[in-house]
Amino acid sequence: MTEHVVTLDLDGVRDKAGLMDRCARDLMLPDWFGRNWDALADVLSDPGVWPEGAAGRGLLVVVRNWRPYAEARPDEWETAVDVFTHASAATVALALGASSKQPPDLPG
């Protein structure tokens, strides 16, 4: 079974608020998405709020252009990676083929 692929493009994102807004937009999250770490973990773990077509197939989130955000906000990026890794029923992969479980060049 092929997963539903969604691209989370972090181009221009430089802070947590921008990351949450981009997640809401690119992952097509409901208006009530809380735009905080717990809410992000919840939606990644709940196929009921995933984009149409993903619930029955699984969700692959490909994160692109993440390095500038990671460099600008290393502590926030570390939290984001933790959320992607531990609280996710979805599969999250960083661009360049790296998995969120072992992000390349993670500052810190």
N, C-alpha and C positions, 0 to 999 in steps of 0.2 A: 504494500500500500504506500503510495507516494504522499509525502507530507505537503501541506499547504505552505508555500514560501512567502514570507513577508520581509521586505527590506526596511530596516530601521536606519535611516540615514542621519547621522549626527553632524553633518556639515553645518558649521556655524554655531553649534551648541557649545556654550562655554560655562554653563552652570546647571545646577539641579533643576531649576524651574524650566530652563530650556529643554533639558532631557525629558522631563515629565510631559511637557507640551508636545515634543516630538513623538514620544511614545503614544500619546493620545491620538495624534494625527496619523502616524504611520501604521499603528496597530489597530486603527479604527475602533478605539475604545469608546464606551458609552459616556455620555455627558456627565454622569455622576462619578466617573473615575476621580479618586481623591488626590491625585498628583503628589503622592508621597511614597516612600519606600515600601511600607506595608501594603498600600493599595496596588503598587506595581507587582509585588510578590503575589498578591491575591489574584490579579487578572491573568498573570502568567500561569497560574495553577488552576484556573477555571475555564475549561473549554466553552462554557456557556456564554462567555463574553468575547471570545475570539472572533476574528473576521469570519464572515459567512463562508462556509465550505471547509473550514479548518477543523471544526469540532469532531467530525467523523474520521478525519484523516491524520490528525496531528498537525502541529504548527512548528515550522522552522523559521526562526527569526534570524536574519543575517544582518549584523550590525556593521555598517560602513562608516568610514570617516570618523572613527572613534578616537584616534590618537591625539588630536588637538585638545579634545575635552579631557582625556586622561592626563595630559601634560598640564593643562590649566588648573584642574581640580583633582589631584591624585587621590585625596581621601574620599571624595564623592565617587570617583571612578572605582575605587576599591569596594565601596558599598554596592555600587551597581553590579559589579562582577559577582559579588557575593549573592545578591538577589537573583541574578541570572543563573547562577550555578546551583543554589540550594533551594530556592522557592519556586522552581519552574517545572511545570509539567510539559512545557514547550521545550524544544531544543533551541538553544541560542548559540550562534557561532559568530565570531568576529571575522571580518573580511580578511583576506589573505589565507583562508583555510584554517585559521586558528580557532580552537574551541574556547568558549568562555571559561572552561574549567582550568585552562593553562594559558592565560593571555600573554602574548609576547611583549616583552619590554614594558611590563607593568611597573610604573614608577613606585618607588617606595622602598 
